[in-house]
Amino acid sequence: KWAKANGVLPMPEGYDPIQQVIINSLVFVYWPRYQWHLAGLGVLLLLSGVWLWRRRR
């Protein structure tokens, strides 16, 4: 009813606006803001793993 009265498409089954807001905030806010921090953490973990692996050999 509401969609037809306002000239918009109806929401698909299973659509959750809260979940969509969370996804959008992760993709468009947090990922651009913290991608270099996460990349640095990944490099640090990789180097630590290599160091431990070489130390045990």
C-alpha positions in Angstrom: 0.0 0.0 0.0 2.6 2.6 1.1 4.9 1.9 -1.8 2.1 2.3 -4.4 0.7 5.4 -2.7 4.1 7.1 -2.7 5.3 5.8 -6.1 8.2 3.7 -5.0 9.1 0.1 -5.3 8.0 -2.3 -2.6 10.7 -3.6 -0.3 11.8 -7.2 -1.2 11.1 -10.0 1.2 13.8 -10.4 3.9 15.1 -6.8 3.5 16.3 -5.4 6.8 17.1 -1.6 6.8 19.2 -1.9 10.0 21.4 -4.5 8.4 21.7 -2.4 5.3 22.8 0.7 7.3 25.5 -1.4 9.1 26.8 -2.7 5.7 26.8 0.8 4.3 28.7 2.2 7.3 31.3 -0.5 7.1 31.8 -0.1 3.4 31.6 3.7 3.1 32.8 5.0 6.4 35.0 2.5 8.4 36.8 0.7 5.5 38.1 4.0 3.9 39.0 5.4 7.3 40.9 2.3 8.6 42.1 0.4 5.6 45.7 1.4 6.1 45.6 0.5 9.7 44.2 -2.9 8.9 46.8 -3.4 6.1 49.6 -2.5 8.6 48.2 -4.9 11.1 48.1 -7.7 8.4 51.7 -7.0 7.5 52.7 -7.1 11.1 50.9 -10.4 11.7 52.5 -11.9 8.5 56.0 -10.8 9.6 55.5 -12.2 13.1 54.4 -15.5 11.6 57.4 -15.7 9.3 59.7 -14.8 12.2 58.2 -17.5 14.5 58.3 -20.1 11.7 62.0 -19.4 10.9 62.8 -19.4 14.6 61.4 -22.9 15.1 63.3 -24.3 12.2 
